[in-house]
Amino acid sequence: MSQLKKGAFLNYTTIILTNVIGLLMTPFILNHLGKDEYGIYLTIGALVGTISLLDFGLNNTIVRFVAKYKAEKDKVGQENFLATTMLIYLGISTLIIIIGVIFYGYIDSYFTKMTPEEIEIAKVIFAIFIFNLAVGLPGGSLTGICYGYEEFVFPKTLNIVRYILRSVTVAGVLLFGGKAIALVIVDSIFNLLIILITGYYVFKKLHIKIKLHSFSINFIKHIFSYSTWIFVFALVSLFQWKAGHWVLGRIAPPEVLSIYGIGIALGTYYGAFSTAISSVFLPRATKMSVDNASGEELTDMMIKIGRLSFIILMFILTAFILFGKQFVFLWVGGELEKEGSYQSWLIALMIMVAYTLPLVQGFGNSILEAKSKLRFKAILYLSFMILGTILGAILAHHYGAIGMMAGSVVAWLIVQNVMNFYYHKKIGLNIIRFFKELFNKTIFLILLAIGLGYLINMIPGIGWLNFVLKAVIYSIVFSILAYNIGLIDFEKDLVKRTMNPLFKLIKLTR
């Protein structure tokens, strides 16, 4: 099995694991921290996440340039590039600490809805997060080197181990009375360990060397000419996922921040299933671009990836529409109460609906990165995300967390439709054929699944046993329908090849 296939498999393993553990841990953490401290924990994390933009897109740039140097077998160029980026990271980490010190003094004046005790907790969490960020950004470049070499197995396996151990540790800390500050300390320790272990793998196993052969301002400009647009996309992500915390943190109590954060968390779980496939294809997209692949060849790849993502996403989306309200209330309703859990469900649903098309077309973004044609998309997205945040802030004064998300959703829907024209006219992707192939058979699958799911949802009951029963029945029904109605021959063969090892294992155990 190739590194790409193993990488995709490990991505899904990670996503299933993190989603399952995350779904278990979120109400556990919420219960032990309380909705107010949990809201502070989420909001300060979002605030520091804003400062992480100082990465300027260098991590993705490392993946792209390392893949390029490896393909060209230019070891000297690679060594010099990595040395140059490390010098840049040294400057970035210094800047992060300076900004952190400055903002630390303004925390109490910004979060006007927090009590003095909550402000003190927020300050400590902020200080630890800043330390994490100053160390973590340059440390993260080591994983970027692995990805550039298409070495996905080690870093992704390490991430799985880390997540399991971190979850067990967090549970233990909370059971012994730890609070939000303790959780941040735990994360700091695990981050340092991951950097050290990944560093050993990169330098001892991959035999990577970092050496400054020559220092050139023009070369730094060349690096930033690529990373600038990735940085702009990081700004876009900031306005998508974190700006709402700034706005609500200013005008709403911590409880509202918890409602908003839980809705965001459920929405990002949804997106993770799709990016598991597309995230491992940047090196492949780079290679196809270097080899001057035609628009139709790139469209073929986009269709293959898009259809797999779409079927998985439709299973999740339809299930969440049918059974999501019941799930969210059972999951966190005890802490947020019925109205709060309903709002979290609605926020998550809005994200899922608006985010489906960008996720399905994720390979299109990989193509833009590989071709260094991110300018139009970056400017378009950033402009509308800013406008969406402004609209959300206006609506938030009247509709709270739901209003905040509504502004962003409007912006997402507009820009993705504009991008389809750009893909078709400027990149050479056959978007009309893409949609024809995407909806081939799947539209009947979706309609039939929703109809049968509606009947399944009529099973009486409101507890966990009732929810699990309906979820299991729907999962079986959707799987059978997908295989017999929704999948084309290539996808059926892929399912068979994927399941064959499991069938062989079952036979051996008999």
Salt bridges, closest charged atoms under 4 A:
GLU72 OE2 - LYS68 NZ 3.27
GLU79 OE1 - HIS213 NE2 2.74
ASP187 OD1 - ARG166 NE 2.72
GLU255 OE2 - LYS35 NZ 3.56
ASP291 OD2 - LYS287 NZ 3.04
GLU296 OE1 - ARG433 NH2 2.76
ASP300 OD1 - ARG433 NH2 2.90
GLU491 OE2 - ARG307 NE 2.53
